[in-house]
Amino acid sequence: MSLTNFPNGITSFGVPVFGSGSVFGNTYFVDKTNGSDGDTGKEPERAFKTITKAVSVAGDNDTIIVAPGQYKEAGTINITQSNLKLLAANIGPNTALTQTEIRQHGNVDAPCITCNVPGFELAGFRITPFSSANGIGVLLGSTADTYGAYLHDNYFYCTEAGLASAIVMGDWNEDDELGFDCDSVYIAHNEFYAGGNYVASTGVIQWNSATRGVIRDNVFRHYANHVTSFAINIFDAPGYRGAILDNRFVFSEIGVALGVAVAINNPVAVGGDLIIDGNSFVNYAIDDSCIASRAATCLGVNYANHEVIDAT
């Protein structure tokens, strides 16, 4: 079977990974070890050397498949193609098989990836942003609205001493109500290690504007024992914020019992606004450290150290 067919998607442990693979557009290959940016990239044996080169030639609806290795690109990988799929050749959940790294830590103080177009899919990578107040792994919807981004089965690794955000969605803020939105983003089966900037009160995931966004089935290993250290920080216009479902949050700073950091820092919900359900929180000091606003209108059944978290 041709490597470009993928009738059931790329597989992980023999199980199809939803969304991966394309029967439309072209497929390009990247191989840091054996590739050349002077080649065509259209077959594995003629792979490009850098992801940046592959992105520069890809078009709408194309797929880029990246061989294992550490990719330190010369700058940000800027996705401008609608429905582009950027996939590691090996894809596994959370930290499994994440030997394909896009790394700016110690390299260039710029986001690893930016995207301002609809339908972007990212899967199977270790994303290591530059450790700075401006460090970002994936920046979505910073200059235009996005729709339907799908980030899954990645390992977002921010160094413990770093201040980077793994994912930033949208740019709505109190001074710019006409900013951009990441409508229907879906973030699932990722592992997040450290990150966020407690000095600037930004989260590992910074949710500026993501209408009907979903964060589901991820693991957050949360560092920085400060009340302004957030795993998910929602700073959003009221209404239709979406869902935070079935995630695991662990305050993981070595030697610190019952951290005061806040896992989900959310505004006071209104009816029909946001659902927070099925999440588990380990080693947080109090319920307010797990979920900042526990309004009954948004809260399902969540657990803190095996006890159910009550609504207020």
C-alpha angles and dihedrals in degrees: 000000000000114000088232097060104071096169090175100028128253110310132233113200087344093306120112114250105224115246097011122126130027136235089189130066126007131310121224128190131215125196118170093195102045105015134099129206087217092065130082100255090214098115130035091246089053097044125154118248097225135041088224091063093049091050090049092060101034121100137199115311093014128136128222118198117196126203120223117282142094112285115199101181120201090243143337118331100233115201110208099156120096115238094007117165117210106188136171113231087235116049126182134154121275108334097349115121093353096146091126106087132188101197134184096156105118090003121071126352094232135101114280092226136007127190131181100164133082129267102023116164124195121180142160102018137124104225114201113181126199111273104243140102087267097042114127133174100199122005113196128186100001098137104015140016116275128201132202102357111176118203112176144153095015133133111226106198119188114175115251093244093044129100100210126131116227095212131011118191123196130331106247113144139157092267096045112042090164094064126125131283135214097214116197097356112172120204114182144158095008130138118224120197118191121311138123127104113257090185091060093032095239125144138232081250109030107202103194097154125347111147111206090357120163128210107187141166097358131139119227118196098195124204137178113068098226130117088237094054108106135184093196116016114189114199102166147140110262120271141049097018093159130221143319105196139174099345128149119226120190123180096221109178105135114250095009117118119198101001121216093218116116119240099195115022103189134166118245104286126230126208113293091011113108138352122212108183141151096014125142126209124197128190098005118139101231141353090266087059089058099045119008097204113033099181113167089233091069107026126098123169113314131163134222112193089337094310121112113250112233125223119240 
